[in-house]
Amino acid sequence: PDVQQFLVLALGRCGDRSQWPYLERLMVLDPDPGVQVNALRALGQVVGPGFDTLALAMTAIHPLGYAAWDLLKDRSPLSGRSYLDPIGPGMAEGVRIGLLGLVMRHGDEELADSVRLLLRSLTAPGYSPYHRSAAMLALTNSTEPGYHVELLSIMQSDAPAVVRQAAFQGLVGITKAIMELSRYASVGDQYRQLGNVVRSAIYTKDAGLISAAAEELLKEDPAAIRIMLPKGMENEARATLQPIRDLEALLLLDQVIAKRDGLPTPAHRAPPFNHPIDPIKLHALPQGQRYRIPTAKGTIIIASDVDDCPGSSLAFDSLVTAGYYNGKAFHRMVPNFVVQGGCPRGDGYGGMPWTLRTEIGRKPFTAGSVGLASAGRDTESCQFFITHSATPHLDGRYTRFGEVVEGMDVVWHLEVGDVMEKVERVE
């Protein structure tokens, strides 16, 4: 199946339009979700699938729906009402909210106003933080007076981290839209507007928002960075960050400063190893120790590879025993790549006040491999991911400490915001 998935994707690279009917059949009929997703992506390279094809794919719960959404959102716009047609009860909530955003953006005034009200209702605190965040991002192009002030207030509040991240991204989107319309303002004045948003994120002293601001700065050229992050301001950001827990933010700031100042990108410096392995607990942990992860979509059982990755396996077991993962969400899902969870913040920017050594075992990343998220060598912590399919570009770079032994069909159906009800040992 892994080879078939790569071959299907390669058909798209060939640019052979005669493969169009074959790829459409695979997308609809193949029993392997990975083949379906890659067939859709190959279609995007060969012909640019029509709206009807994408609408059909978006009704799927598993990542095929999200893959179709990725292709649709960057295409030339259709009439606003066209985006309402695929919406139905079987659609993933994230895809549905995204389509409503396109309706609002491209629909007539009456339709846009009604959809705006619906999306605004989904941003209320009573909804899942992840659905609230998706609705806030769908409202990025809202022309509602004062909406940017509301987003700024949310970003500076004690709302869940993922909601504050959405508020920041929404502010960035609104500001960039204004910049595109500001034909009579100088480039410097335009970037000063964006700089105000970036600095507002830094002033929150929140590690996740500082990381997001740094990632936004890295998209710009050095001259723009100098306008948005004057020399010395990085010291204010650094002063609020802890050296291990907020390591990713510190590494991103180093990259921003180097780009701003015309210096080479700094080489990654692995932090000192600071999470000792308890030999007694390690000897008591059997190879292939199993863990049960019940979710609303079903139960997943994974087994750890203690022989190849002893430190990582023991750290995971310790977190499980402490109940750390209970109630944690999957905050990231990339179709036919990974689903990732275990972040203490819930937005992907959180970690522990300790790091683990990277442990490269002998087994490759295939479908159902369980690995540790990383910001570079020896920076692993509590976040883990499960692969949808073979990912050879991770081999030799990431710690693969286990694999799914039951419930791979559940993994395929996980979406952003799905919760691990608990993670427990299978005795």
C-alpha positions as CSV (number, residue, x, y, z in Angstrom):
1,P,0.0,0.0,0.0
2,D,2.8,2.5,0.8
3,V,4.4,1.9,-2.6
4,Q,1.0,2.2,-4.3
5,Q,0.5,5.6,-2.6
6,F,3.8,7.0,-3.9
7,L,3.2,5.7,-7.4
8,V,-0.3,7.3,-7.5
9,L,1.2,10.6,-6.4
10,A,3.9,10.2,-9.1
11,L,1.3,9.9,-11.8
12,G,0.4,13.6,-11.0
13,R,4.0,14.6,-11.6
14,C,3.9,13.0,-15.0
15,G,1.3,15.5,-16.1
16,D,-0.5,12.8,-18.2
17,R,-4.1,14.0,-18.7
18,S,-5.1,10.5,-19.9
19,Q,-4.8,9.3,-16.3
20,W,-7.6,11.6,-15.2
21,P,-10.4,8.9,-15.3
22,Y,-8.2,6.4,-13.5
23,L,-7.3,8.8,-10.7
24,E,-10.9,9.8,-10.2
25,R,-11.8,6.1,-9.8
26,L,-9.1,5.6,-7.3
27,M,-10.2,8.7,-5.4
28,V,-13.8,7.3,-5.1
29,L,-13.4,3.6,-5.0
30,D,-10.0,2.6,-3.5
31,P,-10.3,1.2,0.0
32,D,-7.1,2.8,1.2
33,P,-7.6,6.4,2.4
34,G,-4.0,7.2,1.6
35,V,-4.4,6.2,-2.0
36,Q,-7.6,8.3,-2.2
37,V,-5.9,11.4,-0.9
38,N,-2.9,11.0,-3.2
39,A,-5.2,10.3,-6.2
40,L,-6.9,13.6,-5.4
41,R,-3.6,15.4,-5.1
42,A,-2.4,13.9,-8.4
43,L,-5.6,15.1,-10.0
44,G,-4.8,18.6,-8.9
45,Q,-1.5,18.3,-10.7
46,V,-2.9,16.8,-13.9
47,V,-6.1,18.7,-14.5
48,G,-7.2,20.7,-11.6
49,P,-10.2,18.7,-10.4
50,G,-13.6,20.4,-11.1
51,F,-15.8,21.7,-8.3
52,D,-18.1,18.7,-8.5
53,T,-15.1,16.3,-7.8
54,L,-13.9,18.4,-4.9
55,A,-17.4,18.7,-3.5
56,L,-17.8,14.9,-3.6
57,A,-14.4,14.5,-1.8
58,M,-15.3,17.0,0.9
59,T,-18.2,14.9,2.1
60,A,-15.7,12.3,3.4
61,I,-14.9,12.4,7.1
62,H,-11.3,11.2,6.8
63,P,-8.5,13.4,5.5
64,L,-9.8,13.2,1.9
65,G,-12.3,16.0,2.8
66,Y,-9.5,18.2,4.2
67,A,-7.3,17.4,1.2
68,A,-10.1,18.6,-1.1
69,W,-10.5,21.7,1.0
70,D,-6.8,22.5,0.6
71,L,-7.2,22.4,-3.2
72,L,-10.4,24.4,-3.2
73,K,-9.5,27.3,-1.0
74,D,-6.7,28.5,-3.3
75,R,-8.7,28.2,-6.6
76,S,-10.3,31.0,-8.5
77,P,-13.5,32.0,-6.6
78,L,-17.0,30.8,-7.5
79,S,-20.3,32.4,-6.6
80,G,-20.9,32.4,-2.9
81,R,-23.9,30.1,-3.1
82,S,-21.9,27.4,-4.9
83,Y,-20.0,26.8,-1.7
84,L,-23.2,26.0,0.1
85,D,-24.0,23.0,-2.1
86,P,-21.6,20.4,-0.6
87,I,-22.4,21.2,3.0
88,G,-24.2,18.3,4.6
89,P,-24.4,16.2,7.8
90,G,-21.5,13.9,6.9
91,M,-19.0,16.7,6.4
92,A,-16.0,17.4,8.8
93,E,-16.7,20.5,10.9
94,G,-13.5,22.2,9.9
95,V,-14.3,21.8,6.2
96,R,-17.8,23.1,6.8
97,I,-16.6,26.2,8.6
98,G,-14.1,26.8,5.9
99,L,-16.8,26.6,3.2
100,L,-18.9,29.1,5.1
101,G,-15.9,31.5,5.1
102,L,-15.8,31.3,1.3
103,V,-19.5,31.9,1.1
104,M,-19.1,35.0,3.2
105,R,-16.1,36.2,1.1
106,H,-17.6,35.7,-2.3
107,G,-21.4,35.8,-1.7
108,D,-23.6,38.8,-2.3
109,E,-24.1,41.2,0.6
110,E,-27.3,39.6,2.0
111,L,-25.8,36.1,1.9
112,A,-22.5,37.2,3.3
113,D,-24.2,39.0,6.2
114,S,-26.3,35.9,7.1
115,V,-23.2,33.6,7.0
116,R,-21.2,36.1,9.0
117,L,-23.8,35.9,11.8
118,L,-23.6,32.1,11.8
119,L,-19.8,32.2,12.0
120,R,-19.9,34.8,14.7
121,S,-22.2,32.5,16.7
122,L,-19.6,29.7,16.4
123,T,-16.9,31.9,18.0
124,A,-18.9,32.0,21.3
125,P,-17.0,30.5,24.4
126,G,-19.5,27.6,24.6
127,Y,-18.1,25.9,21.5
128,S,-15.0,23.8,21.2
129,P,-11.8,26.0,21.2
130,Y,-10.8,24.5,17.9
131,H,-14.2,25.2,16.2
132,R,-14.1,28.7,17.6
133,S,-10.6,29.1,16.1
134,A,-11.7,27.8,12.7
135,A,-14.7,30.2,12.7
136,M,-12.5,33.2,13.7
137,L,-10.1,32.4,10.8
138,A,-13.1,32.1,8.4
139,L,-14.0,35.6,9.5
140,T,-10.6,37.0,8.6
141,N,-12.0,38.9,5.7
142,S,-14.9,40.3,7.7
143,T,-15.5,44.0,7.2
144,E,-17.5,44.3,10.4
145,P,-16.5,47.5,12.1
146,G,-14.4,47.0,15.2
147,Y,-13.8,43.3,14.6
148,H,-10.0,43.8,14.6
149,V,-10.3,45.5,18.0
150,E,-12.2,42.5,19.3
151,L,-9.5,40.2,18.0
152,L,-6.8,42.2,19.7
153,S,-8.7,41.9,23.0
154,I,-9.1,38.1,22.6
155,M,-5.3,37.8,21.8
156,Q,-4.5,39.6,25.0
157,S,-7.1,37.7,27.1
158,D,-6.9,34.4,29.0
159,A,-8.8,32.5,26.3
160,P,-7.5,29.1,25.3
161,A,-4.1,29.3,23.6
162,V,-5.5,28.0,20.3
163,V,-8.2,30.7,20.3
164,R,-5.6,33.4,21.0
165,Q,-3.5,32.0,18.1
166,A,-6.5,32.3,15.8
167,A,-7.0,35.9,17.0
168,F,-3.4,36.7,16.0
169,Q,-3.7,35.1,12.6
170,G,-7.0,36.9,12.0
171,L,-5.4,40.2,12.8
172,V,-2.5,39.4,10.5
173,G,-5.0,38.6,7.7
174,I,-7.0,41.7,8.2
175,T,-3.9,43.9,8.3
176,K,-2.5,42.3,5.1
177,A,-5.8,42.9,3.3
178,I,-5.6,46.6,4.4
179,M,-2.0,46.8,3.2
180,E,-3.0,45.5,-0.3
181,L,-5.6,48.3,-0.5
182,S,-3.3,51.0,0.8
183,R,-2.0,52.1,-2.6
184,Y,-1.2,55.6,-1.4
185,A,0.7,54.6,1.7
186,S,4.5,54.0,1.6
187,V,5.8,50.5,2.0
188,G,7.3,51.5,5.3
189,D,3.9,52.7,6.6
190,Q,2.2,49.5,5.5
191,Y,4.7,47.4,7.3
192,R,4.5,49.5,10.4
193,Q,0.8,48.5,10.5
194,L,1.8,44.8,10.4
195,G,4.5,45.5,12.9
196,N,1.9,46.8,15.4
197,V,0.2,43.4,15.2
198,V,3.5,41.5,15.6
199,R,4.6,43.7,18.5
200,S,1.2,43.2,20.2
201,A,1.8,39.5,20.1
202,I,5.2,39.9,21.6
203,Y,4.0,42.2,24.3
204,T,1.6,39.4,25.5
205,K,4.7,37.6,26.8
206,D,3.1,34.4,25.7
207,A,5.6,31.9,24.2
208,G,3.2,30.6,21.6
209,L,2.2,34.0,20.3
210,I,5.9,35.1,20.3
211,S,6.6,31.9,18.2
212,A,3.8,32.8,15.8
213,A,5.0,36.3,15.5
214,A,8.5,35.1,14.7
215,E,7.2,32.8,12.0
216,E,5.3,35.7,10.5
217,L,8.4,37.8,10.5
218,L,10.4,35.1,8.8
219,K,8.1,35.3,5.8
220,E,9.4,38.9,5.1
221,D,12.6,40.3,3.7
222,P,15.3,41.8,6.1
223,A,14.2,45.4,5.4
224,A,10.6,44.7,6.4
225,I,11.8,42.8,9.5
226,R,13.8,45.8,10.6
227,I,10.7,48.0,10.4
228,M,8.6,45.5,12.4
229,L,11.2,44.4,14.9
230,P,13.6,47.2,15.6
231,K,16.9,46.2,17.2
232,G,16.6,45.6,20.9
233,M,13.0,44.6,20.9
234,E,14.0,40.9,20.7
235,N,15.4,41.3,24.2
236,E,11.9,42.1,25.6
237,A,10.7,38.9,24.0
238,R,13.6,36.8,25.3
239,A,13.2,38.1,28.8
240,T,9.9,36.4,29.2
241,L,10.9,33.0,27.9
242,Q,12.1,30.0,29.8
243,P,15.2,28.4,28.2
244,I,13.9,24.8,27.9
245,R,10.1,25.0,28.0
246,D,10.0,27.8,25.4
247,L,13.0,26.5,23.4
248,E,11.1,26.7,20.1
249,A,10.3,30.4,20.5
250,L,13.9,31.1,21.4
251,L,15.2,29.2,18.3
252,L,12.7,31.1,16.0
253,L,13.8,34.5,17.5
254,D,17.4,33.6,16.7
255,Q,16.5,32.9,13.1
256,V,14.5,36.2,12.8
257,I,17.4,38.3,14.2
258,A,19.9,36.6,11.9
259,K,17.7,37.3,8.9
260,R,17.1,40.9,10.0
261,D,20.8,41.6,10.6
262,G,22.0,39.9,7.4
263,L,23.7,37.0,9.3
264,P,23.8,33.3,8.3
265,T,21.0,31.2,9.7
266,P,22.2,30.0,13.1
267,A,23.1,26.3,13.3
268,H,20.9,24.3,15.5
269,R,22.4,23.9,19.0
270,A,21.0,20.9,20.8
271,P,20.2,21.7,24.5
272,P,22.0,19.8,27.2
273,F,20.5,16.5,28.1
274,N,18.4,17.1,31.2
275,H,16.0,14.3,31.6
276,P,17.7,11.3,33.2
277,I,16.6,7.7,32.6
278,D,15.6,5.8,35.8
279,P,17.3,2.4,35.2
280,I,15.0,0.6,37.6
281,K,11.8,1.8,35.9
282,L,13.4,1.2,32.5
283,H,14.2,-2.5,33.3
284,A,10.6,-2.9,34.5
285,L,9.2,-1.6,31.2
286,P,8.7,-4.4,28.7
287,Q,9.4,-4.2,25.0
288,G,6.0,-3.7,23.2
289,Q,4.3,-2.1,26.2
290,R,0.7,-1.3,25.0
291,Y,-1.3,1.8,25.7
292,R,-5.0,2.4,25.1
293,I,-6.2,5.8,23.7
294,P,-10.0,6.0,23.7
295,T,-11.5,8.9,21.6
296,A,-15.0,9.8,20.4
297,K,-14.1,8.3,17.1
298,G,-13.0,4.9,18.6
299,T,-10.1,3.4,20.4
300,I,-6.4,3.3,19.3
301,I,-3.8,1.0,20.9
302,I,-0.2,1.7,20.4
303,A,2.9,-0.4,21.4
304,S,6.2,1.2,22.4
305,D,9.6,0.2,21.1
306,V,11.6,0.2,24.3
307,D,14.6,-1.6,22.9
308,D,15.3,1.0,20.2
309,C,14.1,4.1,22.1
310,P,14.4,3.5,25.8
311,G,14.5,7.1,27.0
312,S,11.5,8.2,24.9
313,S,9.5,5.1,25.8
314,L,10.1,5.6,29.5
315,A,9.3,9.3,29.3
316,F,6.0,8.5,27.5
317,D,5.2,5.8,30.0
318,S,5.8,8.2,32.9
319,L,3.5,10.9,31.4
320,V,0.8,8.2,30.8
321,T,1.1,7.0,34.4
322,A,0.8,10.5,35.7
323,G,-2.4,11.0,33.7
324,Y,-0.8,13.8,31.7
325,Y,-2.4,13.0,28.4
326,N,-6.0,12.6,29.8
327,G,-8.2,15.2,28.1
328,K,-5.5,16.5,25.7
329,A,-6.5,17.2,22.2
330,F,-5.1,16.4,18.8
331,H,-4.2,19.9,17.6
332,R,-2.8,19.1,14.2
333,M,-3.8,17.0,11.2
334,V,-2.2,17.0,7.8
335,P,-4.0,14.7,5.3
336,N,-2.1,11.5,4.6
337,F,0.8,12.7,6.7
338,V,0.2,12.9,10.5
339,V,-2.2,13.6,13.3
340,Q,-0.4,15.2,16.3
341,G,-1.4,15.8,20.0
342,G,-0.2,16.0,23.6
343,C,0.6,19.8,23.7
344,P,0.0,21.3,27.1
345,R,-1.2,24.5,25.5
346,G,-3.3,22.9,22.8
347,D,-1.8,24.9,20.0
348,G,1.4,23.1,19.2
349,Y,3.8,25.5,20.9
350,G,3.9,23.9,24.3
351,G,6.4,21.6,25.9
352,M,7.8,20.4,29.2
353,P,10.6,22.0,31.3
354,W,12.8,19.2,30.1
355,T,14.0,17.7,26.8
356,L,14.8,14.2,25.5
357,R,17.6,13.0,23.4
358,T,16.6,12.1,19.8
359,E,16.7,8.3,19.5
360,I,17.0,7.0,16.0
361,G,16.0,3.4,15.9
362,R,16.2,0.8,13.1
363,K,12.6,0.8,12.0
364,P,11.4,3.3,9.3
365,F,8.3,5.5,9.6
366,T,5.4,3.6,7.9
367,A,1.7,3.9,8.3
368,G,0.8,3.9,12.0
369,S,4.3,4.8,13.3
370,V,4.3,6.9,16.5
371,G,6.9,9.5,16.8
372,L,7.9,12.5,19.0
373,A,7.5,16.1,17.7
374,S,10.7,18.0,17.6
375,A,12.2,21.5,17.0
376,G,15.5,20.1,16.2
377,R,17.9,17.4,17.5
378,D,17.5,16.5,21.2
379,T,14.4,18.8,21.7
380,E,11.7,16.2,22.0
381,S,9.3,16.4,24.8
382,C,5.6,15.5,25.3
383,Q,4.0,16.0,21.9
384,F,3.6,12.9,19.8
385,F,2.3,12.1,16.3
386,I,0.9,9.2,14.4
387,T,1.6,8.8,10.7
388,H,-1.1,8.1,8.2
389,S,1.3,6.6,5.7
390,A,4.9,5.9,5.0
391,T,7.0,9.1,5.6
392,P,10.6,8.3,4.6
393,H,11.7,11.9,5.0
394,L,11.3,11.5,8.7
395,D,13.6,8.5,8.9
396,G,16.9,9.2,10.6
397,R,15.6,12.6,11.8
398,Y,12.8,11.9,14.3
399,T,12.3,9.5,17.2
400,R,10.0,6.7,16.2
401,F,9.2,5.1,19.6
402,G,6.1,3.0,18.8
403,E,3.4,1.9,16.4
404,V,-0.4,1.5,16.2
405,V,-1.3,-2.1,16.7
406,E,-5.1,-1.6,16.7
407,G,-7.4,1.2,15.6
408,M,-5.7,2.5,12.4
409,D,-9.1,3.2,11.0
410,V,-9.7,5.5,14.0
411,V,-6.5,7.3,13.3
412,W,-7.7,8.1,9.8
413,H,-10.9,9.7,11.1
414,L,-9.2,11.9,13.8
415,E,-9.6,15.7,13.2
416,V,-8.2,18.8,14.9
417,G,-9.9,19.1,18.2
418,D,-10.6,15.4,18.8
419,V,-9.7,14.6,22.4
420,M,-7.9,11.7,24.0
421,E,-10.4,10.8,26.7
422,K,-7.4,9.2,28.5
423,V,-4.3,7.3,27.8
424,E,-3.6,4.2,29.9
425,R,-1.4,1.2,30.1
426,V,-2.8,-2.1,28.8
427,E,-1.7,-4.5,31.5
